[in-house]
Amino acid sequence: MFFVRAGSLLAWLGFVFGVFQLAAGFWLGFNLPIDDPDAMAQAQAFYDRRYGATTGEMVTRGMYLILGSVVLGILAKIAQRQ
């Protein structure tokens, strides 16, 4: 029973952090200065230093985290029924 609760908690935490990372990636991506290539490269380099990823990588990581959390949540629900 402990592992079912721990799995459910980790699934919810992963889902919340995945949504946050996905939203941050899209928000930062839509605020890039697209009219100036040099400014856009500087902004992407800044995001890479500050957040550890470019905006595209943040979106990808967020999607993977959400997908993994959904799978973990389904497995925790299946284990809870047993």
PDB file of N, CA, C and O in Angstrom:
ATOM      1  N   MET A   1       0.812  -1.184   0.000  1.00  0.00           N
ATOM      2  CA  MET A   1       0.000   0.000   0.000  1.00  0.00           C
ATOM      3  C   MET A   1       0.865   1.262   0.000  1.00  0.00           C
ATOM      4  O   MET A   1       0.487   2.284  -0.572  1.00  0.00           O
ATOM      5  N   PHE A   2       2.021   1.177   0.643  1.00  0.00           N
ATOM      6  CA  PHE A   2       2.916   2.329   0.684  1.00  0.00           C
ATOM      7  C   PHE A   2       3.379   2.713  -0.720  1.00  0.00           C
ATOM      8  O   PHE A   2       3.407   3.894  -1.067  1.00  0.00           O
ATOM      9  N   PHE A   3       3.740   1.715  -1.525  1.00  0.00           N
ATOM     10  CA  PHE A   3       4.259   1.988  -2.855  1.00  0.00           C
ATOM     11  C   PHE A   3       3.185   2.522  -3.792  1.00  0.00           C
ATOM     12  O   PHE A   3       3.483   3.282  -4.713  1.00  0.00           O
ATOM     13  N   VAL A   4       1.942   2.129  -3.560  1.00  0.00           N
ATOM     14  CA  VAL A   4       0.841   2.655  -4.365  1.00  0.00           C
ATOM     15  C   VAL A   4       0.666   4.143  -4.083  1.00  0.00           C
ATOM     16  O   VAL A   4       0.513   4.943  -5.006  1.00  0.00           O
ATOM     17  N   ARG A   5       0.689   4.504  -2.813  1.00  0.00           N
ATOM     18  CA  ARG A   5       0.565   5.925  -2.461  1.00  0.00           C
ATOM     19  C   ARG A   5       1.766   6.732  -2.930  1.00  0.00           C
ATOM     20  O   ARG A   5       1.625   7.857  -3.409  1.00  0.00           O
ATOM     21  N   ALA A   6       2.955   6.142  -2.786  1.00  0.00           N
ATOM     22  CA  ALA A   6       4.161   6.840  -3.248  1.00  0.00           C
ATOM     23  C   ALA A   6       4.125   7.019  -4.764  1.00  0.00           C
ATOM     24  O   ALA A   6       4.506   8.073  -5.272  1.00  0.00           O
ATOM     25  N   GLY A   7       3.671   5.999  -5.486  1.00  0.00           N
ATOM     26  CA  GLY A   7       3.550   6.106  -6.936  1.00  0.00           C
ATOM     27  C   GLY A   7       2.530   7.149  -7.347  1.00  0.00           C
ATOM     28  O   GLY A   7       2.759   7.896  -8.298  1.00  0.00           O
ATOM     29  N   SER A   8       1.418   7.211  -6.651  1.00  0.00           N
ATOM     30  CA  SER A   8       0.405   8.224  -6.956  1.00  0.00           C
ATOM     31  C   SER A   8       0.929   9.629  -6.680  1.00  0.00           C
ATOM     32  O   SER A   8       0.704  10.550  -7.466  1.00  0.00           O
ATOM     33  N   LEU A   9       1.623   9.785  -5.568  1.00  0.00           N
ATOM     34  CA  LEU A   9       2.194  11.093  -5.232  1.00  0.00           C
ATOM     35  C   LEU A   9       3.231  11.518  -6.267  1.00  0.00           C
ATOM     36  O   LEU A   9       3.236  12.666  -6.712  1.00  0.00           O
ATOM     37  N   LEU A  10       4.105  10.595  -6.647  1.00  0.00           N
ATOM     38  CA  LEU A  10       5.111  10.924  -7.658  1.00  0.00           C
ATOM     39  C   LEU A  10       4.476  11.228  -9.002  1.00  0.00           C
ATOM     40  O   LEU A  10       4.963  12.086  -9.739  1.00  0.00           O
ATOM     41  N   ALA A  11       3.388  10.532  -9.331  1.00  0.00           N
ATOM     42  CA  ALA A  11       2.695  10.808 -10.588  1.00  0.00           C
ATOM     43  C   ALA A  11       2.112  12.217 -10.590  1.00  0.00           C
ATOM     44  O   ALA A  11       2.235  12.935 -11.583  1.00  0.00           O
ATOM     45  N   TRP A  12       1.485  12.615  -9.498  1.00  0.00           N
ATOM     46  CA  TRP A  12       0.919  13.963  -9.423  1.00  0.00           C
ATOM     47  C   TRP A  12       2.006  15.026  -9.448  1.00  0.00           C
ATOM     48  O   TRP A  12       1.874  16.031 -10.146  1.00  0.00           O
ATOM     49  N   LEU A  13       3.084  14.813  -8.688  1.00  0.00           N
ATOM     50  CA  LEU A  13       4.176  15.788  -8.684  1.00  0.00           C
ATOM     51  C   LEU A  13       4.822  15.907 -10.066  1.00  0.00           C
ATOM     52  O   LEU A  13       5.107  17.009 -10.536  1.00  0.00           O
ATOM     53  N   GLY A  14       5.045  14.773 -10.701  1.00  0.00           N
ATOM     54  CA  GLY A  14       5.618  14.799 -12.047  1.00  0.00           C
ATOM     55  C   GLY A  14       4.710  15.488 -13.042  1.00  0.00           C
ATOM     56  O   GLY A  14       5.177  16.226 -13.910  1.00  0.00           O
ATOM     57  N   PHE A  15       3.403  15.247 -12.920  1.00  0.00           N
ATOM     58  CA  PHE A  15       2.443  15.895 -13.811  1.00  0.00           C
ATOM     59  C   PHE A  15       2.454  17.409 -13.626  1.00  0.00           C
ATOM     60  O   PHE A  15       2.462  18.160 -14.601  1.00  0.00           O
ATOM     61  N   VAL A  16       2.452  17.850 -12.378  1.00  0.00           N
ATOM     62  CA  VAL A  16       2.444  19.293 -12.103  1.00  0.00           C
ATOM     63  C   VAL A  16       3.732  19.942 -12.609  1.00  0.00           C
ATOM     64  O   VAL A  16       3.678  20.993 -13.248  1.00  0.00           O
ATOM     65  N   PHE A  17       4.883  19.337 -12.336  1.00  0.00           N
ATOM     66  CA  PHE A  17       6.141  19.906 -12.805  1.00  0.00           C
ATOM     67  C   PHE A  17       6.246  19.841 -14.325  1.00  0.00           C
ATOM     68  O   PHE A  17       6.823  20.736 -14.942  1.00  0.00           O
ATOM     69  N   GLY A  18       5.698  18.797 -14.931  1.00  0.00           N
ATOM     70  CA  GLY A  18       5.694  18.704 -16.394  1.00  0.00           C
ATOM     71  C   GLY A  18       4.855  19.794 -17.030  1.00  0.00           C
ATOM     72  O   GLY A  18       5.262  20.396 -18.023  1.00  0.00           O
ATOM     73  N   VAL A  19       3.689  20.050 -16.465  1.00  0.00           N
ATOM     74  CA  VAL A  19       2.840  21.133 -16.988  1.00  0.00           C
ATOM     75  C   VAL A  19       3.539  22.475 -16.808  1.00  0.00           C
ATOM     76  O   VAL A  19       3.493  23.325 -17.698  1.00  0.00           O
ATOM     77  N   PHE A  20       4.183  22.667 -15.664  1.00  0.00           N
ATOM     78  CA  PHE A  20       4.917  23.921 -15.436  1.00  0.00           C
ATOM     79  C   PHE A  20       6.035  24.091 -16.451  1.00  0.00           C
ATOM     80  O   PHE A  20       6.209  25.178 -17.003  1.00  0.00           O
ATOM     81  N   GLN A  21       6.793  23.033 -16.703  1.00  0.00           N
ATOM     82  CA  GLN A  21       7.905  23.138 -17.645  1.00  0.00           C
ATOM     83  C   GLN A  21       7.393  23.331 -19.074  1.00  0.00           C
ATOM     84  O   GLN A  21       7.987  24.082 -19.848  1.00  0.00           O
ATOM     85  N   LEU A  22       6.314  22.667 -19.421  1.00  0.00           N
ATOM     86  CA  LEU A  22       5.723  22.840 -20.739  1.00  0.00           C
ATOM     87  C   LEU A  22       5.228  24.275 -20.928  1.00  0.00           C
ATOM     88  O   LEU A  22       5.476  24.892 -21.964  1.00  0.00           O
ATOM     89  N   ALA A  23       4.536  24.795 -19.930  1.00  0.00           N
ATOM     90  CA  ALA A  23       4.033  26.169 -20.007  1.00  0.00           C
ATOM     91  C   ALA A  23       5.181  27.171 -20.056  1.00  0.00           C
ATOM     92  O   ALA A  23       5.124  28.139 -20.815  1.00  0.00           O
ATOM     93  N   ALA A  24       6.208  26.953 -19.267  1.00  0.00           N
ATOM     94  CA  ALA A  24       7.355  27.863 -19.276  1.00  0.00           C
ATOM     95  C   ALA A  24       8.059  27.835 -20.628  1.00  0.00           C
ATOM     96  O   ALA A  24       8.473  28.880 -21.131  1.00  0.00           O
ATOM     97  N   GLY A  25       8.199  26.656 -21.220  1.00  0.00           N
ATOM     98  CA  GLY A  25       8.832  26.558 -22.532  1.00  0.00           C
ATOM     99  C   GLY A  25       8.049  27.290 -23.600  1.00  0.00           C
ATOM    100  O   GLY A  25       8.628  28.000 -24.422  1.00  0.00           O
ATOM    101  N   PHE A  26       6.721  27.122 -23.596  1.00  0.00           N
ATOM    102  CA  PHE A  26       5.912  27.833 -24.574  1.00  0.00           C
ATOM    103  C   PHE A  26       5.912  29.336 -24.317  1.00  0.00           C
ATOM    104  O   PHE A  26       6.013  30.128 -25.254  1.00  0.00           O
ATOM    105  N   TRP A  27       5.799  29.728 -23.059  1.00  0.00           N
ATOM    106  CA  TRP A  27       5.766  31.156 -22.742  1.00  0.00           C
ATOM    107  C   TRP A  27       7.074  31.838 -23.133  1.00  0.00           C
ATOM    108  O   TRP A  27       7.068  32.904 -23.748  1.00  0.00           O
ATOM    109  N   LEU A  28       8.192  31.214 -22.773  1.00  0.00           N
ATOM    110  CA  LEU A  28       9.479  31.791 -23.136  1.00  0.00           C
ATOM    111  C   LEU A  28       9.702  31.759 -24.646  1.00  0.00           C
ATOM    112  O   LEU A  28      10.301  32.672 -25.213  1.00  0.00           O
ATOM    113  N   GLY A  29       9.216  30.700 -25.289  1.00  0.00           N
ATOM    114  CA  GLY A  29       9.365  30.593 -26.733  1.00  0.00           C
ATOM    115  C   GLY A  29       8.570  31.645 -27.486  1.00  0.00           C
ATOM    116  O   GLY A  29       9.043  32.184 -28.487  1.00  0.00           O
ATOM    117  N   PHE A  30       7.374  31.941 -27.018  1.00  0.00           N
ATOM    118  CA  PHE A  30       6.563  32.952 -27.685  1.00  0.00           C
ATOM    119  C   PHE A  30       7.065  34.366 -27.418  1.00  0.00           C
ATOM    120  O   PHE A  30       6.699  35.294 -28.139  1.00  0.00           O
ATOM    121  N   ASN A  31       7.886  34.543 -26.409  1.00  0.00           N
ATOM    122  CA  ASN A  31       8.431  35.869 -26.103  1.00  0.00           C
ATOM    123  C   ASN A  31       9.825  36.095 -26.692  1.00  0.00           C
ATOM    124  O   ASN A  31      10.483  37.086 -26.374  1.00  0.00           O
ATOM    125  N   LEU A  32      10.272  35.174 -27.551  1.00  0.00           N
ATOM    126  CA  LEU A  32      11.577  35.372 -28.191  1.00  0.00           C
ATOM    127  C   LEU A  32      11.493  36.493 -29.223  1.00  0.00           C
ATOM    128  O   LEU A  32      10.467  36.652 -29.885  1.00  0.00           O
ATOM    129  N   PRO A  33      12.562  37.265 -29.362  1.00  0.00           N
ATOM    130  CA  PRO A  33      12.572  38.314 -30.389  1.00  0.00           C
ATOM    131  C   PRO A  33      12.849  37.698 -31.764  1.00  0.00           C
ATOM    132  O   PRO A  33      14.008  37.499 -32.126  1.00  0.00           O
ATOM    133  N   ILE A  34      11.809  37.398 -32.524  1.00  0.00           N
ATOM    134  CA  ILE A  34      11.989  36.663 -33.785  1.00  0.00           C
ATOM    135  C   ILE A  34      12.435  37.552 -34.936  1.00  0.00           C
ATOM    136  O   ILE A  34      12.852  37.035 -35.973  1.00  0.00           O
ATOM    137  N   ASP A  35      12.361  38.874 -34.788  1.00  0.00           N
ATOM    138  CA  ASP A  35      12.738  39.750 -35.889  1.00  0.00           C
ATOM    139  C   ASP A  35      14.247  39.980 -35.985  1.00  0.00           C
ATOM    140  O   ASP A  35      14.737  40.413 -37.028  1.00  0.00           O
ATOM    141  N   ASP A  36      14.983  39.700 -34.922  1.00  0.00           N
ATOM    142  CA  ASP A  36      16.431  39.902 -34.902  1.00  0.00           C
ATOM    143  C   ASP A  36      17.127  38.578 -34.580  1.00  0.00           C
ATOM    144  O   ASP A  36      17.045  38.108 -33.445  1.00  0.00           O
ATOM    145  N   PRO A  37      17.814  37.965 -35.560  1.00  0.00           N
ATOM    146  CA  PRO A  37      18.447  36.663 -35.313  1.00  0.00           C
ATOM    147  C   PRO A  37      19.516  36.689 -34.223  1.00  0.00           C
ATOM    148  O   PRO A  37      19.656  35.721 -33.475  1.00  0.00           O
ATOM    149  N   ASP A  38      20.269  37.784 -34.122  1.00  0.00           N
ATOM    150  CA  ASP A  38      21.313  37.863 -33.098  1.00  0.00           C
ATOM    151  C   ASP A  38      20.701  37.928 -31.695  1.00  0.00           C
ATOM    152  O   ASP A  38      21.185  37.279 -30.768  1.00  0.00           O
ATOM    153  N   ALA A  39      19.638  38.712 -31.552  1.00  0.00           N
ATOM    154  CA  ALA A  39      18.962  38.806 -30.255  1.00  0.00           C
ATOM    155  C   ALA A  39      18.310  37.486 -29.889  1.00  0.00           C
ATOM    156  O   ALA A  39      18.282  37.108 -28.718  1.00  0.00           O
ATOM    157  N   MET A  40      17.778  36.772 -30.897  1.00  0.00           N
ATOM    158  CA  MET A  40      17.153  35.486 -30.615  1.00  0.00           C
ATOM    159  C   MET A  40      18.205  34.469 -30.162  1.00  0.00           C
ATOM    160  O   MET A  40      17.954  33.689 -29.243  1.00  0.00           O
ATOM    161  N   ALA A  41      19.364  34.472 -30.793  1.00  0.00           N
ATOM    162  CA  ALA A  41      20.444  33.570 -30.386  1.00  0.00           C
ATOM    163  C   ALA A  41      20.919  33.894 -28.977  1.00  0.00           C
ATOM    164  O   ALA A  41      21.198  32.985 -28.196  1.00  0.00           O
ATOM    165  N   GLN A  42      21.012  35.171 -28.644  1.00  0.00           N
ATOM    166  CA  GLN A  42      21.407  35.560 -27.291  1.00  0.00           C
ATOM    167  C   GLN A  42      20.358  35.149 -26.267  1.00  0.00           C
ATOM    168  O   GLN A  42      20.705  34.706 -25.172  1.00  0.00           O
ATOM    169  N   ALA A  43      19.083  35.289 -26.608  1.00  0.00           N
ATOM    170  CA  ALA A  43      18.018  34.900 -25.683  1.00  0.00           C
ATOM    171  C   ALA A  43      18.016  33.392 -25.469  1.00  0.00           C
ATOM    172  O   ALA A  43      17.847  32.929 -24.342  1.00  0.00           O
ATOM    173  N   GLN A  44      18.204  32.618 -26.542  1.00  0.00           N
ATOM    174  CA  GLN A  44      18.252  31.158 -26.401  1.00  0.00           C
ATOM    175  C   GLN A  44      19.449  30.740 -25.552  1.00  0.00           C
ATOM    176  O   GLN A  44      19.340  29.823 -24.737  1.00  0.00           O
ATOM    177  N   ALA A  45      20.592  31.408 -25.737  1.00  0.00           N
ATOM    178  CA  ALA A  45      21.774  31.093 -24.927  1.00  0.00           C
ATOM    179  C   ALA A  45      21.530  31.445 -23.460  1.00  0.00           C
ATOM    180  O   ALA A  45      21.971  30.726 -22.563  1.00  0.00           O
ATOM    181  N   PHE A  46      20.830  32.548 -23.221  1.00  0.00           N
ATOM    182  CA  PHE A  46      20.493  32.927 -21.848  1.00  0.00           C
ATOM    183  C   PHE A  46      19.576  31.891 -21.214  1.00  0.00           C
ATOM    184  O   PHE A  46      19.793  31.497 -20.069  1.00  0.00           O
ATOM    185  N   TYR A  47      18.548  31.441 -21.943  1.00  0.00           N
ATOM    186  CA  TYR A  47      17.633  30.422 -21.418  1.00  0.00           C
ATOM    187  C   TYR A  47      18.377  29.115 -21.157  1.00  0.00           C
ATOM    188  O   TYR A  47      18.094  28.408 -20.190  1.00  0.00           O
ATOM    189  N   ASP A  48      19.338  28.803 -22.039  1.00  0.00           N
ATOM    190  CA  ASP A  48      20.119  27.582 -21.862  1.00  0.00           C
ATOM    191  C   ASP A  48      20.955  27.652 -20.594  1.00  0.00           C
ATOM    192  O   ASP A  48      21.083  26.659 -19.878  1.00  0.00           O
ATOM    193  N   ARG A  49      21.528  28.827 -20.310  1.00  0.00           N
ATOM    194  CA  ARG A  49      22.312  28.978 -19.078  1.00  0.00           C
ATOM    195  C   ARG A  49      21.416  29.004 -17.849  1.00  0.00           C
ATOM    196  O   ARG A  49      21.727  28.367 -16.842  1.00  0.00           O
ATOM    197  N   ARG A  50      20.311  29.732 -17.920  1.00  0.00           N
ATOM    198  CA  ARG A  50      19.470  29.918 -16.730  1.00  0.00           C
ATOM    199  C   ARG A  50      18.625  28.703 -16.411  1.00  0.00           C
ATOM    200  O   ARG A  50      18.550  28.289 -15.254  1.00  0.00           O
ATOM    201  N   TYR A  51      17.981  28.119 -17.423  1.00  0.00           N
ATOM    202  CA  TYR A  51      17.047  27.014 -17.196  1.00  0.00           C
ATOM    203  C   TYR A  51      17.637  25.655 -17.559  1.00  0.00           C
ATOM    204  O   TYR A  51      16.994  24.629 -17.336  1.00  0.00           O
ATOM    205  N   GLY A  52      18.824  25.630 -18.104  1.00  0.00           N
ATOM    206  CA  GLY A  52      19.462  24.370 -18.448  1.00  0.00           C
ATOM    207  C   GLY A  52      18.967  23.775 -19.745  1.00  0.00           C
ATOM    208  O   GLY A  52      19.282  22.625 -20.051  1.00  0.00           O
ATOM    209  N   ALA A  53      18.198  24.530 -20.519  1.00  0.00           N
ATOM    210  CA  ALA A  53      17.682  24.022 -21.783  1.00  0.00           C
ATOM    211  C   ALA A  53      17.178  25.181 -22.622  1.00  0.00           C
ATOM    212  O   ALA A  53      16.845  26.248 -22.107  1.00  0.00           O
ATOM    213  N   THR A  54      17.131  24.950 -23.924  1.00  0.00           N
ATOM    214  CA  THR A  54      16.490  25.928 -24.790  1.00  0.00           C
ATOM    215  C   THR A  54      14.980  25.757 -24.655  1.00  0.00           C
ATOM    216  O   THR A  54      14.514  24.832 -23.988  1.00  0.00           O
ATOM    217  N   THR A  55      14.225  26.636 -25.279  1.00  0.00           N
ATOM    218  CA  THR A  55      12.770  26.561 -25.134  1.00  0.00           C
ATOM    219  C   THR A  55      12.212  25.280 -25.736  1.00  0.00           C
ATOM    220  O   THR A  55      11.277  24.699 -25.186  1.00  0.00           O
ATOM    221  N   GLY A  56      12.764  24.836 -26.843  1.00  0.00           N
ATOM    222  CA  GLY A  56      12.306  23.585 -27.445  1.00  0.00           C
ATOM    223  C   GLY A  56      12.598  22.382 -26.558  1.00  0.00           C
ATOM    224  O   GLY A  56      11.774  21.473 -26.451  1.00  0.00           O
ATOM    225  N   GLU A  57      13.751  22.372 -25.931  1.00  0.00           N
ATOM    226  CA  GLU A  57      14.089  21.280 -25.017  1.00  0.00           C
ATOM    227  C   GLU A  57      13.201  21.299 -23.776  1.00  0.00           C
ATOM    228  O   GLU A  57      12.868  20.248 -23.228  1.00  0.00           O
ATOM    229  N   MET A  58      12.817  22.502 -23.334  1.00  0.00           N
ATOM    230  CA  MET A  58      11.916  22.591 -22.181  1.00  0.00           C
ATOM    231  C   MET A  58      10.550  21.997 -22.516  1.00  0.00           C
ATOM    232  O   MET A  58       9.951  21.302 -21.694  1.00  0.00           O
ATOM    233  N   VAL A  59      10.062  22.272 -23.720  1.00  0.00           N
ATOM    234  CA  VAL A  59       8.775  21.718 -24.142  1.00  0.00           C
ATOM    235  C   VAL A  59       8.872  20.197 -24.247  1.00  0.00           C
ATOM    236  O   VAL A  59       7.966  19.484 -23.817  1.00  0.00           O
ATOM    237  N   THR A  60       9.962  19.707 -24.815  1.00  0.00           N
ATOM    238  CA  THR A  60      10.147  18.261 -24.954  1.00  0.00           C
ATOM    239  C   THR A  60      10.224  17.587 -23.586  1.00  0.00           C
ATOM    240  O   THR A  60       9.582  16.560 -23.362  1.00  0.00           O
ATOM    241  N   ARG A  61      11.003  18.157 -22.674  1.00  0.00           N
ATOM    242  CA  ARG A  61      11.105  17.583 -21.329  1.00  0.00           C
ATOM    243  C   ARG A  61       9.767  17.598 -20.605  1.00  0.00           C
ATOM    244  O   ARG A  61       9.424  16.648 -19.902  1.00  0.00           O
ATOM    245  N   GLY A  62       9.014  18.678 -20.779  1.00  0.00           N
ATOM    246  CA  GLY A  62       7.701  18.763 -20.148  1.00  0.00           C
ATOM    247  C   GLY A  62       6.764  17.690 -20.675  1.00  0.00           C
ATOM    248  O   GLY A  62       6.034  17.072 -19.900  1.00  0.00           O
ATOM    249  N   MET A  63       6.773  17.462 -21.984  1.00  0.00           N
ATOM    250  CA  MET A  63       5.912  16.423 -22.568  1.00  0.00           C
ATOM    251  C   MET A  63       6.319  15.037 -22.066  1.00  0.00           C
ATOM    252  O   MET A  63       5.458  14.225 -21.728  1.00  0.00           O
ATOM    253  N   TYR A  64       7.609  14.767 -22.016  1.00  0.00           N
ATOM    254  CA  TYR A  64       8.076  13.471 -21.512  1.00  0.00           C
ATOM    255  C   TYR A  64       7.695  13.277 -20.047  1.00  0.00           C
ATOM    256  O   TYR A  64       7.304  12.182 -19.644  1.00  0.00           O
ATOM    257  N   LEU A  65       7.807  14.323 -19.266  1.00  0.00           N
ATOM    258  CA  LEU A  65       7.465  14.238 -17.849  1.00  0.00           C
ATOM    259  C   LEU A  65       5.965  14.004 -17.665  1.00  0.00           C
ATOM    260  O   LEU A  65       5.562  13.212 -16.812  1.00  0.00           O
ATOM    261  N   ILE A  66       5.146  14.679 -18.449  1.00  0.00           N
ATOM    262  CA  ILE A  66       3.698  14.463 -18.377  1.00  0.00           C
ATOM    263  C   ILE A  66       3.356  13.040 -18.802  1.00  0.00           C
ATOM    264  O   ILE A  66       2.559  12.372 -18.142  1.00  0.00           O
ATOM    265  N   LEU A  67       3.944  12.574 -19.888  1.00  0.00           N
ATOM    266  CA  LEU A  67       3.677  11.210 -20.368  1.00  0.00           C
ATOM    267  C   LEU A  67       4.101  10.165 -19.337  1.00  0.00           C
ATOM    268  O   LEU A  67       3.357   9.224 -19.063  1.00  0.00           O
ATOM    269  N   GLY A  68       5.285  10.328 -18.771  1.00  0.00           N
ATOM    270  CA  GLY A  68       5.749   9.387 -17.746  1.00  0.00           C
ATOM    271  C   GLY A  68       4.878   9.411 -16.504  1.00  0.00           C
ATOM    272  O   GLY A  68       4.655   8.372 -15.882  1.00  0.00           O
ATOM    273  N   SER A  69       4.386  10.578 -16.138  1.00  0.00           N
ATOM    274  CA  SER A  69       3.528  10.700 -14.961  1.00  0.00           C
ATOM    275  C   SER A  69       2.177  10.039 -15.187  1.00  0.00           C
ATOM    276  O   SER A  69       1.627   9.416 -14.279  1.00  0.00           O
ATOM    277  N   VAL A  70       1.642  10.171 -16.393  1.00  0.00           N
ATOM    278  CA  VAL A  70       0.368   9.514 -16.703  1.00  0.00           C
ATOM    279  C   VAL A  70       0.532   7.998 -16.649  1.00  0.00           C
ATOM    280  O   VAL A  70      -0.328   7.300 -16.112  1.00  0.00           O
ATOM    281  N   VAL A  71       1.620   7.491 -17.196  1.00  0.00           N
ATOM    282  CA  VAL A  71       1.871   6.048 -17.151  1.00  0.00           C
ATOM    283  C   VAL A  71       2.035   5.576 -15.710  1.00  0.00           C
ATOM    284  O   VAL A  71       1.478   4.546 -15.330  1.00  0.00           O
ATOM    285  N   LEU A  72       2.790   6.315 -14.907  1.00  0.00           N
ATOM    286  CA  LEU A  72       2.969   5.952 -13.499  1.00  0.00           C
ATOM    287  C   LEU A  72       1.645   6.003 -12.749  1.00  0.00           C
ATOM    288  O   LEU A  72       1.374   5.137 -11.917  1.00  0.00           O
ATOM    289  N   GLY A  73       0.816   7.006 -13.032  1.00  0.00           N
ATOM    290  CA  GLY A  73      -0.489   7.099 -12.387  1.00  0.00           C
ATOM    291  C   GLY A  73      -1.392   5.940 -12.755  1.00  0.00           C
ATOM    292  O   GLY A  73      -2.112   5.422 -11.901  1.00  0.00           O
ATOM    293  N   ILE A  74      -1.368   5.521 -14.023  1.00  0.00           N
ATOM    294  CA  ILE A  74      -2.167   4.366 -14.449  1.00  0.00           C
ATOM    295  C   ILE A  74      -1.686   3.104 -13.749  1.00  0.00           C
ATOM    296  O   ILE A  74      -2.498   2.302 -13.286  1.00  0.00           O
ATOM    297  N   LEU A  75      -0.377   2.923 -13.668  1.00  0.00           N
ATOM    298  CA  LEU A  75       0.155   1.743 -12.980  1.00  0.00           C
ATOM    299  C   LEU A  75      -0.190   1.756 -11.491  1.00  0.00           C
ATOM    300  O   LEU A  75      -0.461   0.706 -10.910  1.00  0.00           O
ATOM    301  N   ALA A  76      -0.181   2.926 -10.878  1.00  0.00           N
ATOM    302  CA  ALA A  76      -0.552   3.013  -9.451  1.00  0.00           C
ATOM    303  C   ALA A  76      -2.022   2.673  -9.271  1.00  0.00           C
ATOM    304  O   ALA A  76      -2.381   2.020  -8.292  1.00  0.00           O
ATOM    305  N   LYS A  77      -2.886   3.102 -10.194  1.00  0.00           N
ATOM    306  CA  LYS A  77      -4.313   2.756 -10.115  1.00  0.00           C
ATOM    307  C   LYS A  77      -4.530   1.263 -10.299  1.00  0.00           C
ATOM    308  O   LYS A  77      -5.358   0.667  -9.610  1.00  0.00           O
ATOM    309  N   ILE A  78      -3.799   0.656 -11.214  1.00  0.00           N
ATOM    310  CA  ILE A  78      -3.919  -0.786 -11.429  1.00  0.00           C
ATOM    311  C   ILE A  78      -3.469  -1.529 -10.177  1.00  0.00           C
ATOM    312  O   ILE A  78      -4.119  -2.492  -9.769  1.00  0.00           O
ATOM    313  N   ALA A  79      -2.371  -1.103  -9.560  1.00  0.00           N
ATOM    314  CA  ALA A  79      -1.870  -1.759  -8.356  1.00  0.00           C
ATOM    315  C   ALA A  79      -2.830  -1.550  -7.178  1.00  0.00           C
ATOM    316  O   ALA A  79      -2.905  -2.398  -6.289  1.00  0.00           O
ATOM    317  N   GLN A  80      -3.544  -0.461  -7.164  1.00  0.00           N
ATOM    318  CA  GLN A  80      -4.484  -0.182  -6.076  1.00  0.00           C
ATOM    319  C   GLN A  80      -5.680  -1.120  -6.137  1.00  0.00           C
ATOM    320  O   GLN A  80      -6.243  -1.457  -5.095  1.00  0.00           O
ATOM    321  N   ARG A  81      -6.076  -1.543  -7.303  1.00  0.00           N
ATOM    322  CA  ARG A  81      -7.224  -2.433  -7.457  1.00  0.00           C
ATOM    323  C   ARG A  81      -6.921  -3.857  -7.032  1.00  0.00           C
ATOM    324  O   ARG A  81      -7.843  -4.600  -6.694  1.00  0.00           O
ATOM    325  N   GLN A  82      -5.676  -4.258  -7.037  1.00  0.00           N
ATOM    326  CA  GLN A  82      -5.298  -5.644  -6.720  1.00  0.00           C
ATOM    327  C   GLN A  82      -5.476  -5.945  -5.249  1.00  0.00           C
ATOM    328  O   GLN A  82      -5.204  -7.062  -4.810  1.00  0.00           O
TER     329      GLN A  82
END
